[in-house]
Amino acid sequence: CNVLATSPRSIIMLEGLTGVQSELKKSGCKIRTYKGIEISRKGEGGPTCLTRPLKRIK
């Protein structure tokens, strides 16, 4: 599973990975999902591979 951490305990991940999402929620993570049928599920990359470097603003 490929996830992108956008801040501590806040992540972006592929929609539909319910088992992984459930475990992450139990750990206190805030999860945002995206539909990635055409890109991520066909092996073109997950959110980490598809994202340019992010600058976090405090």
CHARMM-style PDB file with segment names, atoms N, HN, CA, C and O in Angstrom:
ATOM      1  N   CYS     1       0.846  -1.176   0.000  1.00  0.00      PROA
ATOM      2  CA  CYS     1       0.000   0.000   0.000  1.00  0.00      PROA
ATOM      3  C   CYS     1       0.893   1.243   0.000  1.00  0.00      PROA
ATOM      4  O   CYS     1       1.821   1.339   0.804  1.00  0.00      PROA
ATOM      5  N   ASN     2       0.628   2.157  -0.864  1.00  0.00      PROA
ATOM      6  HN  ASN     2      -0.126   2.079  -1.517  1.00  0.00      PROA
ATOM      7  CA  ASN     2       1.392   3.386  -1.009  1.00  0.00      PROA
ATOM      8  C   ASN     2       0.555   4.538  -0.457  1.00  0.00      PROA
ATOM      9  O   ASN     2      -0.537   4.813  -0.953  1.00  0.00      PROA
ATOM     10  N   VAL     3       1.069   5.200   0.558  1.00  0.00      PROA
ATOM     11  HN  VAL     3       1.957   4.976   0.960  1.00  0.00      PROA
ATOM     12  CA  VAL     3       0.361   6.336   1.152  1.00  0.00      PROA
ATOM     13  C   VAL     3       1.275   7.557   1.163  1.00  0.00      PROA
ATOM     14  O   VAL     3       2.499   7.428   1.148  1.00  0.00      PROA
ATOM     15  N   LEU     4       0.669   8.739   1.190  1.00  0.00      PROA
ATOM     16  HN  LEU     4      -0.326   8.843   1.203  1.00  0.00      PROA
ATOM     17  CA  LEU     4       1.416   9.990   1.254  1.00  0.00      PROA
ATOM     18  C   LEU     4       1.060  10.693   2.554  1.00  0.00      PROA
ATOM     19  O   LEU     4      -0.099  11.039   2.780  1.00  0.00      PROA
ATOM     20  N   ALA     5       2.049  10.905   3.404  1.00  0.00      PROA
ATOM     21  HN  ALA     5       2.991  10.624   3.221  1.00  0.00      PROA
ATOM     22  CA  ALA     5       1.829  11.639   4.655  1.00  0.00      PROA
ATOM     23  C   ALA     5       1.874  13.130   4.351  1.00  0.00      PROA
ATOM     24  O   ALA     5       2.870  13.637   3.835  1.00  0.00      PROA
ATOM     25  N   THR     6       0.784  13.833   4.677  1.00  0.00      PROA
ATOM     26  HN  THR     6      -0.026  13.421   5.096  1.00  0.00      PROA
ATOM     27  CA  THR     6       0.732  15.276   4.442  1.00  0.00      PROA
ATOM     28  C   THR     6       1.005  16.065   5.712  1.00  0.00      PROA
ATOM     29  O   THR     6       1.321  17.254   5.651  1.00  0.00      PROA
ATOM     30  N   SER     7       0.887  15.422   6.843  1.00  0.00      PROA
ATOM     31  HN  SER     7       0.631  14.456   6.892  1.00  0.00      PROA
ATOM     32  CA  SER     7       1.237  15.970   8.154  1.00  0.00      PROA
ATOM     33  C   SER     7       1.209  14.792   9.118  1.00  0.00      PROA
ATOM     34  O   SER     7       0.756  13.709   8.745  1.00  0.00      PROA
ATOM     35  N   PRO     8       1.679  14.974  10.343  1.00  0.00      PROA
ATOM     36  CA  PRO     8       1.626  13.855  11.284  1.00  0.00      PROA
ATOM     37  C   PRO     8       0.198  13.310  11.417  1.00  0.00      PROA
ATOM     38  O   PRO     8      -0.738  14.054  11.713  1.00  0.00      PROA
ATOM     39  N   ARG     9       0.053  12.026  11.196  1.00  0.00      PROA
ATOM     40  HN  ARG     9       0.813  11.422  10.956  1.00  0.00      PROA
ATOM     41  CA  ARG     9      -1.222  11.294  11.298  1.00  0.00      PROA
ATOM     42  C   ARG     9      -2.278  11.748  10.292  1.00  0.00      PROA
ATOM     43  O   ARG     9      -3.473  11.563  10.525  1.00  0.00      PROA
ATOM     44  N   SER    10      -1.853  12.335   9.189  1.00  0.00      PROA
ATOM     45  HN  SER    10      -0.883  12.485   9.000  1.00  0.00      PROA
ATOM     46  CA  SER    10      -2.762  12.736   8.115  1.00  0.00      PROA
ATOM     47  C   SER    10      -2.184  12.216   6.804  1.00  0.00      PROA
ATOM     48  O   SER    10      -1.061  12.557   6.434  1.00  0.00      PROA
ATOM     49  N   ILE    11      -2.967  11.379   6.094  1.00  0.00      PROA
ATOM     50  HN  ILE    11      -3.879  11.101   6.394  1.00  0.00      PROA
ATOM     51  CA  ILE    11      -2.434  10.739   4.899  1.00  0.00      PROA
ATOM     52  C   ILE    11      -3.428  10.776   3.741  1.00  0.00      PROA
ATOM     53  O   ILE    11      -4.628  10.982   3.924  1.00  0.00      PROA
ATOM     54  N   ILE    12      -2.886  10.572   2.551  1.00  0.00      PROA
ATOM     55  HN  ILE    12      -1.911  10.405   2.403  1.00  0.00      PROA
ATOM     56  CA  ILE    12      -3.670  10.397   1.334  1.00  0.00      PROA
ATOM     57  C   ILE    12      -3.354   9.005   0.818  1.00  0.00      PROA
ATOM     58  O   ILE    12      -2.193   8.603   0.746  1.00  0.00      PROA
ATOM     59  N   MET    13      -4.416   8.268   0.457  1.00  0.00      PROA
ATOM     60  HN  MET    13      -5.359   8.595   0.516  1.00  0.00      PROA
ATOM     61  CA  MET    13      -4.210   6.923  -0.066  1.00  0.00      PROA
ATOM     62  C   MET    13      -5.289   6.566  -1.078  1.00  0.00      PROA
ATOM     63  O   MET    13      -6.302   7.256  -1.196  1.00  0.00      PROA
ATOM     64  N   LEU    14      -5.061   5.496  -1.794  1.00  0.00      PROA
ATOM     65  HN  LEU    14      -4.239   4.935  -1.698  1.00  0.00      PROA
ATOM     66  CA  LEU    14      -5.991   4.999  -2.800  1.00  0.00      PROA
ATOM     67  C   LEU    14      -7.295   4.541  -2.157  1.00  0.00      PROA
ATOM     68  O   LEU    14      -7.282   3.860  -1.132  1.00  0.00      PROA
ATOM     69  N   GLU    15      -8.405   4.911  -2.753  1.00  0.00      PROA
ATOM     70  HN  GLU    15      -8.416   5.464  -3.586  1.00  0.00      PROA
ATOM     71  CA  GLU    15      -9.725   4.501  -2.283  1.00  0.00      PROA
ATOM     72  C   GLU    15      -9.903   2.987  -2.456  1.00  0.00      PROA
ATOM     73  O   GLU    15      -9.410   2.403  -3.421  1.00  0.00      PROA
ATOM     74  N   GLY    16     -10.604   2.368  -1.524  1.00  0.00      PROA
ATOM     75  HN  GLY    16     -11.005   2.842  -0.740  1.00  0.00      PROA
ATOM     76  CA  GLY    16     -10.948   0.961  -1.660  1.00  0.00      PROA
ATOM     77  C   GLY    16     -10.104  -0.004  -0.857  1.00  0.00      PROA
ATOM     78  O   GLY    16     -10.402  -1.199  -0.827  1.00  0.00      PROA
ATOM     79  N   LEU    17      -9.064   0.475  -0.209  1.00  0.00      PROA
ATOM     80  HN  LEU    17      -8.822   1.445  -0.233  1.00  0.00      PROA
ATOM     81  CA  LEU    17      -8.222  -0.389   0.617  1.00  0.00      PROA
ATOM     82  C   LEU    17      -8.762  -0.382   2.046  1.00  0.00      PROA
ATOM     83  O   LEU    17      -8.122   0.130   2.964  1.00  0.00      PROA
ATOM     84  N   THR    18      -9.948  -0.958   2.213  1.00  0.00      PROA
ATOM     85  HN  THR    18     -10.468  -1.374   1.466  1.00  0.00      PROA
ATOM     86  CA  THR    18     -10.687  -0.828   3.469  1.00  0.00      PROA
ATOM     87  C   THR    18      -9.975  -1.434   4.670  1.00  0.00      PROA
ATOM     88  O   THR    18     -10.060  -0.887   5.769  1.00  0.00      PROA
ATOM     89  N   GLY    19      -9.285  -2.536   4.492  1.00  0.00      PROA
ATOM     90  HN  GLY    19      -9.216  -2.981   3.599  1.00  0.00      PROA
ATOM     91  CA  GLY    19      -8.567  -3.147   5.608  1.00  0.00      PROA
ATOM     92  C   GLY    19      -7.450  -2.254   6.124  1.00  0.00      PROA
ATOM     93  O   GLY    19      -7.291  -2.078   7.331  1.00  0.00      PROA
ATOM     94  N   VAL    20      -6.687  -1.698   5.208  1.00  0.00      PROA
ATOM     95  HN  VAL    20      -6.816  -1.841   4.227  1.00  0.00      PROA
ATOM     96  CA  VAL    20      -5.594  -0.794   5.573  1.00  0.00      PROA
ATOM     97  C   VAL    20      -6.158   0.477   6.198  1.00  0.00      PROA
ATOM     98  O   VAL    20      -5.646   0.956   7.209  1.00  0.00      PROA
ATOM     99  N   GLN    21      -7.215   1.025   5.594  1.00  0.00      PROA
ATOM    100  HN  GLN    21      -7.632   0.636   4.773  1.00  0.00      PROA
ATOM    101  CA  GLN    21      -7.842   2.239   6.129  1.00  0.00      PROA
ATOM    102  C   GLN    21      -8.327   2.020   7.556  1.00  0.00      PROA
ATOM    103  O   GLN    21      -8.153   2.884   8.415  1.00  0.00      PROA
ATOM    104  N   SER    22      -8.929   0.873   7.804  1.00  0.00      PROA
ATOM    105  HN  SER    22      -9.071   0.171   7.106  1.00  0.00      PROA
ATOM    106  CA  SER    22      -9.448   0.567   9.137  1.00  0.00      PROA
ATOM    107  C   SER    22      -8.331   0.558  10.177  1.00  0.00      PROA
ATOM    108  O   SER    22      -8.478   1.130  11.257  1.00  0.00      PROA
ATOM    109  N   GLU    23      -7.230  -0.085   9.855  1.00  0.00      PROA
ATOM    110  HN  GLU    23      -7.111  -0.550   8.978  1.00  0.00      PROA
ATOM    111  CA  GLU    23      -6.103  -0.150  10.792  1.00  0.00      PROA
ATOM    112  C   GLU    23      -5.496   1.231  11.026  1.00  0.00      PROA
ATOM    113  O   GLU    23      -5.137   1.565  12.155  1.00  0.00      PROA
ATOM    114  N   LEU    24      -5.379   2.028   9.978  1.00  0.00      PROA
ATOM    115  HN  LEU    24      -5.671   1.757   9.061  1.00  0.00      PROA
ATOM    116  CA  LEU    24      -4.825   3.371  10.129  1.00  0.00      PROA
ATOM    117  C   LEU    24      -5.741   4.258  10.968  1.00  0.00      PROA
ATOM    118  O   LEU    24      -5.262   5.045  11.784  1.00  0.00      PROA
ATOM    119  N   LYS    25      -7.047   4.135  10.774  1.00  0.00      PROA
ATOM    120  HN  LYS    25      -7.435   3.495  10.112  1.00  0.00      PROA
ATOM    121  CA  LYS    25      -7.996   4.910  11.581  1.00  0.00      PROA
ATOM    122  C   LYS    25      -7.906   4.517  13.049  1.00  0.00      PROA
ATOM    123  O   LYS    25      -7.990   5.374  13.928  1.00  0.00      PROA
ATOM    124  N   LYS    26      -7.737   3.229  13.319  1.00  0.00      PROA
ATOM    125  HN  LYS    26      -7.668   2.532  12.605  1.00  0.00      PROA
ATOM    126  CA  LYS    26      -7.578   2.763  14.706  1.00  0.00      PROA
ATOM    127  C   LYS    26      -6.345   3.389  15.351  1.00  0.00      PROA
ATOM    128  O   LYS    26      -6.311   3.604  16.563  1.00  0.00      PROA
ATOM    129  N   SER    27      -5.341   3.677  14.538  1.00  0.00      PROA
ATOM    130  HN  SER    27      -5.369   3.503  13.554  1.00  0.00      PROA
ATOM    131  CA  SER    27      -4.104   4.288  15.035  1.00  0.00      PROA
ATOM    132  C   SER    27      -4.212   5.800  15.167  1.00  0.00      PROA
ATOM    133  O   SER    27      -3.263   6.458  15.595  1.00  0.00      PROA
ATOM    134  N   GLY    28      -5.371   6.358  14.799  1.00  0.00      PROA
ATOM    135  HN  GLY    28      -6.142   5.824  14.451  1.00  0.00      PROA
ATOM    136  CA  GLY    28      -5.582   7.795  14.943  1.00  0.00      PROA
ATOM    137  C   GLY    28      -5.264   8.624  13.717  1.00  0.00      PROA
ATOM    138  O   GLY    28      -5.139   9.844  13.815  1.00  0.00      PROA
ATOM    139  N   CYS    29      -5.132   7.988  12.564  1.00  0.00      PROA
ATOM    140  HN  CYS    29      -5.233   6.997  12.485  1.00  0.00      PROA
ATOM    141  CA  CYS    29      -4.822   8.730  11.341  1.00  0.00      PROA
ATOM    142  C   CYS    29      -6.069   9.331  10.708  1.00  0.00      PROA
ATOM    143  O   CYS    29      -7.139   8.723  10.711  1.00  0.00      PROA
ATOM    144  N   LYS    30      -5.913  10.531  10.168  1.00  0.00      PROA
ATOM    145  HN  LYS    30      -5.043  11.025  10.166  1.00  0.00      PROA
ATOM    146  CA  LYS    30      -6.948  11.158   9.350  1.00  0.00      PROA
ATOM    147  C   LYS    30      -6.627  10.762   7.909  1.00  0.00      PROA
ATOM    148  O   LYS    30      -5.522  11.000   7.423  1.00  0.00      PROA
ATOM    149  N   ILE    31      -7.601  10.157   7.236  1.00  0.00      PROA
ATOM    150  HN  ILE    31      -8.499   9.963   7.631  1.00  0.00      PROA
ATOM    151  CA  ILE    31      -7.354   9.594   5.909  1.00  0.00      PROA
ATOM    152  C   ILE    31      -8.187  10.301   4.853  1.00  0.00      PROA
ATOM    153  O   ILE    31      -9.394  10.486   5.007  1.00  0.00      PROA
ATOM    154  N   ARG    32      -7.519  10.689   3.786  1.00  0.00      PROA
ATOM    155  HN  ARG    32      -6.538  10.538   3.662  1.00  0.00      PROA
ATOM    156  CA  ARG    32      -8.198  11.208   2.599  1.00  0.00      PROA
ATOM    157  C   ARG    32      -7.894  10.218   1.477  1.00  0.00      PROA
ATOM    158  O   ARG    32      -6.762   9.756   1.338  1.00  0.00      PROA
ATOM    159  N   THR    33      -8.902   9.899   0.686  1.00  0.00      PROA
ATOM    160  HN  THR    33      -9.822  10.274   0.799  1.00  0.00      PROA
ATOM    161  CA  THR    33      -8.705   8.933  -0.387  1.00  0.00      PROA
ATOM    162  C   THR    33      -8.966   9.574  -1.746  1.00  0.00      PROA
ATOM    163  O   THR    33      -9.578  10.638  -1.847  1.00  0.00      PROA
ATOM    164  N   TYR    34      -8.489   8.905  -2.774  1.00  0.00      PROA
ATOM    165  HN  TYR    34      -7.992   8.041  -2.692  1.00  0.00      PROA
ATOM    166  CA  TYR    34      -8.744   9.345  -4.141  1.00  0.00      PROA
ATOM    167  C   TYR    34      -9.047   8.117  -4.991  1.00  0.00      PROA
ATOM    168  O   TYR    34      -8.621   7.006  -4.675  1.00  0.00      PROA
ATOM    169  N   LYS    35      -9.789   8.333  -6.072  1.00  0.00      PROA
ATOM    170  HN  LYS    35     -10.136   9.235  -6.328  1.00  0.00      PROA
ATOM    171  CA  LYS    35     -10.080   7.259  -7.018  1.00  0.00      PROA
ATOM    172  C   LYS    35      -8.892   7.146  -7.962  1.00  0.00      PROA
ATOM    173  O   LYS    35      -8.558   8.099  -8.666  1.00  0.00      PROA
ATOM    174  N   GLY    36      -8.269   6.002  -7.977  1.00  0.00      PROA
ATOM    175  HN  GLY    36      -8.540   5.227  -7.405  1.00  0.00      PROA
ATOM    176  CA  GLY    36      -7.073   5.842  -8.791  1.00  0.00      PROA
ATOM    177  C   GLY    36      -7.117   4.632  -9.697  1.00  0.00      PROA
ATOM    178  O   GLY    36      -6.083   4.024  -9.973  1.00  0.00      PROA
ATOM    179  N   ILE    37      -8.297   4.277 -10.159  1.00  0.00      PROA
ATOM    180  HN  ILE    37      -9.137   4.772  -9.935  1.00  0.00      PROA
ATOM    181  CA  ILE    37      -8.446   3.076 -10.977  1.00  0.00      PROA
ATOM    182  C   ILE    37      -7.565   3.129 -12.223  1.00  0.00      PROA
ATOM    183  O   ILE    37      -6.890   2.151 -12.541  1.00  0.00      PROA
ATOM    184  N   GLU    38      -7.563   4.244 -12.921  1.00  0.00      PROA
ATOM    185  HN  GLU    38      -8.112   5.039 -12.662  1.00  0.00      PROA
ATOM    186  CA  GLU    38      -6.820   4.342 -14.181  1.00  0.00      PROA
ATOM    187  C   GLU    38      -5.318   4.531 -13.989  1.00  0.00      PROA
ATOM    188  O   GLU    38      -4.537   4.177 -14.871  1.00  0.00      PROA
ATOM    189  N   ILE    39      -4.908   5.078 -12.863  1.00  0.00      PROA
ATOM    190  HN  ILE    39      -5.543   5.365 -12.145  1.00  0.00      PROA
ATOM    191  CA  ILE    39      -3.484   5.359 -12.668  1.00  0.00      PROA
ATOM    192  C   ILE    39      -2.860   4.363 -11.697  1.00  0.00      PROA
ATOM    193  O   ILE    39      -1.990   3.582 -12.083  1.00  0.00      PROA
ATOM    194  N   SER    40      -3.290   4.386 -10.467  1.00  0.00      PROA
ATOM    195  HN  SER    40      -3.996   5.021 -10.153  1.00  0.00      PROA
ATOM    196  CA  SER    40      -2.632   3.628  -9.413  1.00  0.00      PROA
ATOM    197  C   SER    40      -2.834   2.122  -9.532  1.00  0.00      PROA
ATOM    198  O   SER    40      -1.887   1.362  -9.332  1.00  0.00      PROA
ATOM    199  N   ARG    41      -4.024   1.682  -9.849  1.00  0.00      PROA
ATOM    200  HN  ARG    41      -4.794   2.300 -10.012  1.00  0.00      PROA
ATOM    201  CA  ARG    41      -4.282   0.240  -9.904  1.00  0.00      PROA
ATOM    202  C   ARG    41      -3.693  -0.423 -11.140  1.00  0.00      PROA
ATOM    203  O   ARG    41      -3.605  -1.650 -11.200  1.00  0.00      PROA
ATOM    204  N   LYS    42      -3.298   0.354 -12.108  1.00  0.00      PROA
ATOM    205  HN  LYS    42      -3.369   1.350 -12.059  1.00  0.00      PROA
ATOM    206  CA  LYS    42      -2.672  -0.214 -13.303  1.00  0.00      PROA
ATOM    207  C   LYS    42      -1.150  -0.167 -13.206  1.00  0.00      PROA
ATOM    208  O   LYS    42      -0.455  -0.442 -14.183  1.00  0.00      PROA
ATOM    209  N   GLY    43      -0.638   0.178 -12.039  1.00  0.00      PROA
ATOM    210  HN  GLY    43      -1.203   0.401 -11.245  1.00  0.00      PROA
ATOM    211  CA  GLY    43       0.793   0.135 -11.813  1.00  0.00      PROA
ATOM    212  C   GLY    43       1.566   1.381 -12.178  1.00  0.00      PROA
ATOM    213  O   GLY    43       2.791   1.332 -12.288  1.00  0.00      PROA
ATOM    214  N   GLU    44       0.888   2.494 -12.368  1.00  0.00      PROA
ATOM    215  HN  GLU    44      -0.108   2.534 -12.278  1.00  0.00      PROA
ATOM    216  CA  GLU    44       1.577   3.730 -12.738  1.00  0.00      PROA
ATOM    217  C   GLU    44       2.058   4.528 -11.534  1.00  0.00      PROA
ATOM    218  O   GLU    44       2.768   5.519 -11.703  1.00  0.00      PROA
ATOM    219  N   GLY    45       1.693   4.123 -10.338  1.00  0.00      PROA
ATOM    220  HN  GLY    45       1.117   3.318 -10.201  1.00  0.00      PROA
ATOM    221  CA  GLY    45       2.172   4.800  -9.139  1.00  0.00      PROA
ATOM    222  C   GLY    45       1.059   5.195  -8.201  1.00  0.00      PROA
ATOM    223  O   GLY    45      -0.075   5.445  -8.612  1.00  0.00      PROA
ATOM    224  N   GLY    46       1.410   5.244  -6.932  1.00  0.00      PROA
ATOM    225  HN  GLY    46       2.331   5.041  -6.598  1.00  0.00      PROA
ATOM    226  CA  GLY    46       0.474   5.666  -5.904  1.00  0.00      PROA
ATOM    227  C   GLY    46       0.651   7.137  -5.591  1.00  0.00      PROA
ATOM    228  O   GLY    46       1.329   7.845  -6.336  1.00  0.00      PROA
ATOM    229  N   PRO    47       0.055   7.617  -4.500  1.00  0.00      PROA
ATOM    230  CA  PRO    47       0.102   9.045  -4.197  1.00  0.00      PROA
ATOM    231  C   PRO    47       1.511   9.590  -3.979  1.00  0.00      PROA
ATOM    232  O   PRO    47       1.777  10.746  -4.306  1.00  0.00      PROA
ATOM    233  N   THR    48       2.408   8.787  -3.437  1.00  0.00      PROA
ATOM    234  HN  THR    48       2.192   7.847  -3.171  1.00  0.00      PROA
ATOM    235  CA  THR    48       3.776   9.263  -3.229  1.00  0.00      PROA
ATOM    236  C   THR    48       4.483   9.456  -4.569  1.00  0.00      PROA
ATOM    237  O   THR    48       5.180  10.450  -4.773  1.00  0.00      PROA
ATOM    238  N   CYS    49       4.301   8.507  -5.474  1.00  0.00      PROA
ATOM    239  HN  CYS    49       3.735   7.699  -5.309  1.00  0.00      PROA
ATOM    240  CA  CYS    49       4.944   8.583  -6.792  1.00  0.00      PROA
ATOM    241  C   CYS    49       4.341   9.668  -7.682  1.00  0.00      PROA
ATOM    242  O   CYS    49       5.022  10.197  -8.560  1.00  0.00      PROA
ATOM    243  N   LEU    50       3.080   9.998  -7.464  1.00  0.00      PROA
ATOM    244  HN  LEU    50       2.526   9.568  -6.751  1.00  0.00      PROA
ATOM    245  CA  LEU    50       2.376  10.944  -8.326  1.00  0.00      PROA
ATOM    246  C   LEU    50       2.437  12.386  -7.828  1.00  0.00      PROA
ATOM    247  O   LEU    50       1.846  13.275  -8.440  1.00  0.00      PROA
ATOM    248  N   THR    51       3.144  12.626  -6.728  1.00  0.00      PROA
ATOM    249  HN  THR    51       3.625  11.903  -6.231  1.00  0.00      PROA
ATOM    250  CA  THR    51       3.159  13.945  -6.104  1.00  0.00      PROA
ATOM    251  C   THR    51       4.548  14.567  -6.166  1.00  0.00      PROA
ATOM    252  O   THR    51       5.552  13.896  -5.927  1.00  0.00      PROA
ATOM    253  N   ARG    52       4.594  15.832  -6.484  1.00  0.00      PROA
ATOM    254  HN  ARG    52       3.779  16.377  -6.678  1.00  0.00      PROA
ATOM    255  CA  ARG    52       5.839  16.590  -6.422  1.00  0.00      PROA
ATOM    256  C   ARG    52       6.122  16.910  -4.959  1.00  0.00      PROA
ATOM    257  O   ARG    52       5.231  16.761  -4.122  1.00  0.00      PROA
ATOM    258  N   PRO    53       7.327  17.344  -4.627  1.00  0.00      PROA
ATOM    259  CA  PRO    53       7.612  17.688  -3.233  1.00  0.00      PROA
ATOM    260  C   PRO    53       6.620  18.721  -2.690  1.00  0.00      PROA
ATOM    261  O   PRO    53       6.251  19.673  -3.377  1.00  0.00      PROA
ATOM    262  N   LEU    54       6.206  18.508  -1.454  1.00  0.00      PROA
ATOM    263  HN  LEU    54       6.506  17.734  -0.896  1.00  0.00      PROA
ATOM    264  CA  LEU    54       5.263  19.410  -0.792  1.00  0.00      PROA
ATOM    265  C   LEU    54       5.986  20.269   0.225  1.00  0.00      PROA
ATOM    266  O   LEU    54       6.905  19.798   0.896  1.00  0.00      PROA
ATOM    267  N   LYS    55       5.586  21.513   0.346  1.00  0.00      PROA
ATOM    268  HN  LYS    55       4.840  21.896  -0.200  1.00  0.00      PROA
ATOM    269  CA  LYS    55       6.101  22.385   1.391  1.00  0.00      PROA
ATOM    270  C   LYS    55       5.003  22.526   2.428  1.00  0.00      PROA
ATOM    271  O   LYS    55       3.917  23.023   2.133  1.00  0.00      PROA
ATOM    272  N   ARG    56       5.289  22.091   3.632  1.00  0.00      PROA
ATOM    273  HN  ARG    56       6.171  21.687   3.872  1.00  0.00      PROA
ATOM    274  CA  ARG    56       4.307  22.182   4.706  1.00  0.00      PROA
ATOM    275  C   ARG    56       4.349  23.567   5.328  1.00  0.00      PROA
ATOM    276  O   ARG    56       5.421  24.092   5.628  1.00  0.00      PROA
ATOM    277  N   ILE    57       3.195  24.144   5.515  1.00  0.00      PROA
ATOM    278  HN  ILE    57       2.324  23.717   5.271  1.00  0.00      PROA
ATOM    279  CA  ILE    57       3.086  25.462   6.134  1.00  0.00      PROA
ATOM    280  C   ILE    57       2.530  25.275   7.527  1.00  0.00      PROA
ATOM    281  O   ILE    57       1.483  24.653   7.708  1.00  0.00      PROA
ATOM    282  N   LYS    58       3.226  25.811   8.510  1.00  0.00      PROA
ATOM    283  HN  LYS    58       4.077  26.316   8.363  1.00  0.00      PROA
ATOM    284  CA  LYS    58       2.790  25.648   9.902  1.00  0.00      PROA
ATOM    285  C   LYS    58       1.732  26.642  10.265  1.00  0.00      PROA
ATOM    286  OT1 LYS    58       1.252  26.647  11.398  1.00  0.00      PROA
TER     287      LYS     58
END
